[in-house]
Amino acid sequence: MQNVQRKFIKFLFWIKTILINPFKIFFAKIMYEKNKNRIFKLKNKECIRVVFLVANKSIWKADHIFNDMLKDNFFDPLVLVIPTTGIKKELQSELLSNTYQYFLEKMYPTISSFDEKNNCWIRLENLVPDILFFSSPHKQTVKEYYETAYKKYPSCYAGYGMHTARYGLNQGQYNKWFHNSLWKVFVQNQNMVEDYQRYSNIKKDHIHLVLDNIVEDLTNPERKEMAAWENSDTKKRIIWAPHHTINKNDPLQLATFLQYADFFQQLAERTKEHVIWCFKPHPVLKNKLYCHPSWGKERTDEYYTYWENSDHSQINEGEYIDLFRQSDALVHDSASFIAEYHFTQKPMLYLMTDHTKAHLNEFGSMCLEAANEAWNINDIENFVYNVIDETISVKHQQKALIDKYFQDLNNGNGFLSVISIIKNGIKQVH
């Protein structure tokens, strides 16, 4: 019965997509002309204010872009920390505060969107932006910082990860109203270029292939690393990174957390003499667990506290470049890490479900082929003990995947910087 319902809902969504897309095509044409006129007005400006809208520090992947702008007198970059809606009130306040503090510690020009004096969200126009930079395509904030914003200002978007999954007829990833409003979209691999061209209505010359910031940091031999692991001089360092798609109505079905949550605690206890574990949950997972009938706030907080306070484990809910670089292996069911972690050239175990392969796109399938698969607890245990015994090795497909990525970049002029593309876009408009 559930299968029939699911197919019927999918059919209705398909009909809705067909009916709405002509309006999106028209909207994209209008936004193209509006953005063109707005950019033309910037042509003679000596300095361009770029406001980066960021709701969560854990999905911030624009350090290189922001730092490049800070060094260039043509740009005046500013981070605006915006609220996340649709989550528990206490989590919203905590997330806003932590993200704001995160950027202050980086010494970036930063403003919190909440005006404590007047108890309201600040108006975007008061910051006088010329261009906006979005860190997420999803409507997970207040209207002022989403649809009102992208309709009013020329907007850029650099995805927070290489797309490895597919769902909802690819509309949520490539063909939202948001996507069709963009002035520039910066994508991380050739597959994404082709998918944007196939599914969205953005003009091709506004879709730009660029070097992924995460890949650049993971592969940079000169990066100055910060210690990301605790008490692990002689122990193996293994990351467990569970995805957030735990609900039956989630359009993407990758998560195995509910199946393996207790098992990973037990495994951590059994291997504590040999392994330091890092619990790296998806930033959305906690709120979903708070709302889950079998979990709730108390159980969720206890679970997170276990990983944070145990002598043989730690938790990471923020930056992860150095965590990845200094690790020995990754166990996960993430949609973005399945691509990114390969660039460490270290072994990876992907936690499989019956739906996993159906939800992966062509690039995601290539990433999965380069990883090890786990279908049960025996597969997980074998992988972990092979890491401990140092009998694990990476699959040969990993090198082929990395080589193809950089080859595509070379073929597509992907090493041109984002700020150069923006500058050229302003200078060449007519």
Secondary structure as the mmCIF struct_conf table of DSSP 4:
data_model
#
loop_
_struct_conf.conf_type_id
_struct_conf.id
_struct_conf.beg_label_comp_id
_struct_conf.beg_label_asym_id
_struct_conf.beg_label_seq_id
_struct_conf.end_label_comp_id
_struct_conf.end_label_asym_id
_struct_conf.end_label_seq_id
HELX_RH_AL_P HELX_RH_AL_P1 GLN A 2 PHE A 40
TURN_TY1_P TURN_TY1_P1 LYS A 41 ASN A 44
BEND BEND1 GLU A 46 GLU A 46
STRN STRN1 ILE A 48 VAL A 54
BEND BEND2 ALA A 55 ALA A 55
HELX_RH_3T_P HELX_RH_3T_P1 LYS A 57 ILE A 59
HELX_RH_AL_P HELX_RH_AL_P2 ASP A 63 LEU A 70
TURN_TY1_P TURN_TY1_P2 LYS A 71 LYS A 71
TURN_TY1_P TURN_TY1_P3 ASN A 73 PHE A 74
STRN STRN2 PHE A 75 VAL A 81
HELX_LH_PP_P HELX_LH_PP_P1 PRO A 83 THR A 85
BEND BEND3 GLY A 86 ILE A 87
HELX_RH_AL_P HELX_RH_AL_P3 LYS A 89 GLU A 105
TURN_TY1_P TURN_TY1_P4 LYS A 106 MET A 107
STRN STRN3 THR A 110 SER A 112
BEND BEND4 SER A 113 SER A 113
STRN STRN4 PHE A 114 ASP A 115
TURN_TY1_P TURN_TY1_P5 GLU A 116 ASN A 119
STRN STRN5 CYS A 120 TRP A 121
HELX_LH_PP_P HELX_LH_PP_P2 ILE A 122 ARG A 123
HELX_RH_3T_P HELX_RH_3T_P2 LEU A 124 LEU A 127
BEND BEND5 ASP A 130 ASP A 130
STRN STRN6 ILE A 131 PHE A 134
BEND BEND6 SER A 135 SER A 135
BEND BEND7 HIS A 138 HIS A 138
BEND BEND8 THR A 141 THR A 141
HELX_RH_3T_P HELX_RH_3T_P3 LYS A 143 TYR A 145
TURN_TY1_P TURN_TY1_P6 TYR A 146 TYR A 146
HELX_RH_AL_P HELX_RH_AL_P4 GLU A 147 LYS A 152
BEND BEND9 TYR A 153 TYR A 153
STRN STRN7 SER A 155 ALA A 158
BEND BEND10 TYR A 160 GLY A 161
STRN STRN8 ALA A 165 ALA A 165
HELX_RH_3T_P HELX_RH_3T_P4 GLY A 168 ASN A 170
HELX_RH_AL_P HELX_RH_AL_P5 GLN A 171 TYR A 174
BEND BEND11 LYS A 176 LYS A 176
HELX_RH_AL_P HELX_RH_AL_P6 TRP A 177 SER A 181
BEND BEND12 TRP A 183 TRP A 183
STRN STRN9 LYS A 184 VAL A 187
BEND BEND13 GLN A 188 ASN A 189
HELX_RH_AL_P HELX_RH_AL_P7 GLN A 190 TYR A 199
BEND BEND14 ILE A 202 ILE A 202
HELX_RH_3T_P HELX_RH_3T_P5 LYS A 204 HIS A 206
STRN STRN10 ILE A 207 LEU A 209
HELX_RH_AL_P HELX_RH_AL_P8 ASN A 213 THR A 219
TURN_TY1_P TURN_TY1_P7 PRO A 221 GLU A 222
BEND BEND15 GLU A 230 ASN A 231
BEND BEND16 ASP A 233 LYS A 235
STRN STRN11 LYS A 236 ALA A 241
BEND BEND17 HIS A 244 HIS A 244
BEND BEND18 ASN A 247 ASN A 247
TURN_TY1_P TURN_TY1_P8 LYS A 248 ASN A 249
BEND BEND19 PRO A 251 LEU A 252
HELX_RH_AL_P HELX_RH_AL_P9 PHE A 257 ARG A 270
TURN_TY1_P TURN_TY1_P9 THR A 271 HIS A 274
STRN STRN12 VAL A 275 PHE A 279
TURN_TY1_P TURN_TY1_P10 PRO A 283 VAL A 284
HELX_RH_AL_P HELX_RH_AL_P10 LEU A 285 CYS A 291
TURN_TY1_P TURN_TY1_P11 PRO A 293 SER A 294
BEND BEND20 TRP A 295 TRP A 295
HELX_RH_AL_P HELX_RH_AL_P11 GLY A 296 ASN A 309
BEND BEND21 SER A 310 SER A 310
TURN_TY1_P TURN_TY1_P12 ASP A 311 HIS A 312
STRN STRN13 SER A 313 ILE A 315
BEND BEND22 GLY A 318 GLY A 318
HELX_RH_AL_P HELX_RH_AL_P12 ILE A 321 ARG A 325
TURN_TY1_P TURN_TY1_P13 GLN A 326 GLN A 326
BEND BEND23 ASP A 328 ASP A 328
STRN STRN14 ALA A 329 HIS A 332
BEND BEND24 ALA A 335 SER A 336
HELX_RH_AL_P HELX_RH_AL_P13 PHE A 337 GLU A 340
HELX_RH_3T_P HELX_RH_3T_P6 TYR A 341 THR A 344
TURN_TY1_P TURN_TY1_P14 GLN A 345 GLN A 345
STRN STRN15 MET A 348 LEU A 351
TURN_TY1_P TURN_TY1_P15 ASP A 354 HIS A 355
HELX_RH_AL_P HELX_RH_AL_P14 THR A 356 HIS A 359
STRN STRN16 LEU A 360 LEU A 360
HELX_RH_AL_P HELX_RH_AL_P15 GLU A 362 GLU A 369
TURN_TY1_P TURN_TY1_P16 ALA A 370 ALA A 370
BEND BEND25 ALA A 371 ALA A 371
STRN STRN17 ASN A 372 ALA A 374
BEND BEND26 TRP A 375 ASN A 376
HELX_RH_AL_P HELX_RH_AL_P16 ILE A 377 ASP A 389
TURN_TY1_P TURN_TY1_P17 GLU A 390 GLU A 390
HELX_RH_AL_P HELX_RH_AL_P17 HIS A 396 ASN A 411
TURN_TY1_P TURN_TY1_P18 GLY A 412 PHE A 415
BEND BEND27 LEU A 416 LEU A 416
HELX_RH_AL_P HELX_RH_AL_P18 VAL A 418 LYS A 427
TURN_TY1_P TURN_TY1_P19 GLN A 428 GLN A 428
#
